Amino acid sequence: MPSAPRSWAICMVFIPGVPRCRYRLDLCGRSIRDIQPGTRILQWILETIDPRTGAEPDEVEAGFLPPNDFTGRGEGHVSFTVQPRAGLPTGTVIANDATIYFDTNSGIATNTWVNTIDVGAPSSHVTSLPALALSPSFEVSWYGQDDPSGSGIAGFTIMVSDNDGPFYSWLTLSGATTATFTGLQGHTYKFFSVATDNVGNVELKTPGPEAITKVSEIWHLPPTQASHRFWNAPATIAHRPCSTDRLARSGWQRPNLYMDCTRGSLR
């Protein structure tokens, strides 16, 4: 509430189909003016005014809020924004409820609406990677947490640098904690993460690598793939003694070329 009583302007709106009536929204006037700021109460008075008389109309259904039915045409609401006090810690609960009065009837209590303060930013980190990635496609993982009693992490933005180039966004506000990155042979990749929580607090950190790996310049095939790839190797090579030097001199410099030394054959 403001530190002193305050009044707002009156808002006049004509309702389509009801030309004789208008409704007045009096946010303060004679009602809020007499309430001390310490009560933390905000009051609205909504009235239907007959423009001919300046008073409430006599017709029962002449009001701006018609009888409610399955269409919800008789429902209404008010909304407001309140600046919280400075210095409230994360986890502070602000509860709001209201009482609605129709004419001279008893008040109708609404449900309590709760807002929880979250002022702290989350934190995150990319899990370390092996110095050498044997395949251009490799898994990158990360983790993080919001400040205690916070709203929780909404997503992670994963930044990557290629061969010491500028960092760029690989994933943006991802809800996952692992993904497969595909790079180029012989390139070095550096990663770091930035977390964002559910109220928009963004992790603040100096851009810098949290995980580094280099993609091998030789594509390392799994043994099962290599076995099928080299079934048609020349017999002259297949039956030579188990010597990597002879294989190299013969021009067979394929990666993952396996030899069965006991039987002298490629597999």
N, C-alpha and C positions, 0 to 999 in steps of 0.2 A: 504494500500500500504506500501511497505517497506520504511525505512527511507532513503535509497540510491538506485540508479538504480542497477538492478541485471539482470543477464542473465541466461537462462536455456539451457540445452543441447538440441541438435536437435534430433528428433525422426524419424527414417526412417522405413517405413512399406511398404512392397510390396503387391499389391492388387492381389488376385487370379484371373486368367483369363486375367490380363493386365500386362504381364511380363516386358514390356518396361517402365512402369511408376511406380513411387513411390510417396508418398506424404510426405511433410516435414511440421512438426509442429514447428514453430519458435515462442516461447512464448515471447521472448524479442528481442534479436538481435539489429538491427539498429532501430527498431520501439520504443520499450519501453524504450530504453536507453536514449532517448532524452526527455522523459516526466518527469516532476517534480512530486515527490511523493504527493504533495498537490492536484493534479488533481483527484486522486482516480480513475484513469482509467487503466484498464487492457486490453491489446491488443493481439489478436492472428493473425498470418498470416499463412494461410494454402495454400501451393502451390504444384502443380504437376510438377515433375522434370523428364525430359527425361535423363536416366542414360548415354546415349551415348554422349549427348551434354552438360549436366549440366544446360540446359535451359528448359523453358516451351515447351511442345510438340506442334507440328503444328496441329495435328488432333483435330477436334472440340470435339469429344466424347472420347478423351483419358484421360480426367481428372478423379480424384478419386471419384468425386461426379457426378453420371450420371443424365440425365434429370429425373425429378420427374414424377411419375404417380400414379395411384390408389393404388399401392403396397407400396408407401412411400419410394421407394429405393433411391430417390434423397434427402431425408431429412437427416439432421445431427444436432449435437449439441455439445457444449463444456460444461464442468462443472468445478467448482472450489470451494474451501473451504477458507473462510476468518475468521480469529480469530477476534471477536469483541473487541472493546476497553474495557479496564477494567473499572468497575464502572458504566456501563450503567444500568439505572433502568428498572424495569419491565414496559412494555408498549412502550419502545423505538422502533420506526419503522425504518427498514433499507430497502430501496428500491433499486432495481437493474434493469437496462434496457440495451439494446444493440442496435447497428446499424450494419447491415450486408452489406458488399460490395462485389459484384461479379464482378471481373475484373475492368472495368472502369465505370460500371453502378452506378447510384445513390444509396445511402444507403437505406436499408429497416429497419425500426424501429420495434423492437420486443415489445411485451407486457411488462409491468412493473411487476416484481416479488417482492413481499413484504414479509419480515420476521420481526416478532415482538419478541423482547427480553422478556424472562420470567425467572427471576433469583430467584423468591421467591417460597418457599415451601407452599403447601396448609395446611389447618388445618381441624380437624374433632373431633367428640366426639360421644360416644355411649349414647343413651338416657337412663335415669335411669329406673330400673326395680323394680317391687314390691319385698319386702323382701322374700315372699313365693310364689313360682309358684305352682298352684294347679294341674297342669298336667305336665308330663315329657316333653311334647312338648309345647313350648311357643315362642312368637314372640319377636325378638330383632330388634331394630331400631337404626339408626345412622344418622348423618348429617355432612356436611362439606362445605368448600368454599375455592377457590383459592385466592391468593393475588390479590388486585385490578389490573385490566387490564391484568391479567394472562391468560394462555391458557385454564383454566378450569380443573376440576377434571376428570381424566381418570378412576379411580376406587378406591375402598376401600378394604383394607386387615383387616379382623376382627380376632383379637386374643382372645383366651379363655383359662382359667385355670380351671382345675377340682380339687376340694378339695385342693386348695392351691398348686397344682402341677405347673410345669413350663408352661408358656404360649406357645400355639401352634396355627398355622394358621387354623382357621375354614373356612374362605372364603378368596380367593386371588384375588385382583384387580377386585372385583365385582362392577358392575355398578348399583346394586340395593341399596336401602337405608333401606330395611327391609327384614328379612328372619326368617324362623321357625327353632329354635334350638331344638334338642331332646336330653335330658339328662337322668340321672338315678335317681330313687327315693332316697331321702335322701342326694343327692350330692349338693354341693355348687359350683356355676359357676361365674366366674369373666370375664368381657369383656373389651377390649379397641380397638380402631380403628387406622389405619394408612392410610392416603390418599396419592395418587400419582397423579400428574397433567399430562397434555398431552405432556409435553416435558421431563418428567422423573424426575422432582423434587419430592423428597419423604419427607413427613412430619417427622420431628425429634421430638421424645418425649421419655421420660423415661417410660419403660414398667410399667404399673400399672393399677389397676382396675378403670374403669369409670362407670361401672354398675355391681351390685352384686345381685344374687338371689339364693335361695335354693329351690330345688324341694321337695315338700311335700312327707313325707314318706307314706302317705295314698293317694290312688288314688281317687280323687273326681270326681265321675261320674255326668254328668248333670242329673237333675231330670227326664227327659223323659226316659233316659236309665235305671235309677234305677227302675222306675215304671215297665218296662217290665221285668227287671231282677228278681223281687221278687213276681211275680204273684202267684207262687207255694209255697209261705211260708205256714208253718203248721197252720192249723186253730186254734190250741190251743194258738199259739203266736199271731195270727192275732186278736183274740177277747179278749186278755187280756187288762187291763187298759193301758192308755198311760203312760208307765213308761220306761225310758231308762235303769234303774237299772235292771228291770226284763228281758229286752231284753239282757243285757250284761250277766246276770247270766245264761240265757238259751243258751248261746253260739253264739247268733246272733250279731257278731261284724263286720258285713259288713259295708263299708262306705256308706254314703248317704242313710240310711234306713229311709224312711219317714213313719210317722204314722198319720192317720186321727183321732185326739183325739175326734172329735164330733161323729164319727161313730165307733171308736175302731177297725179300720182295717188298715192293711198295704197297702201302695200304692207306 
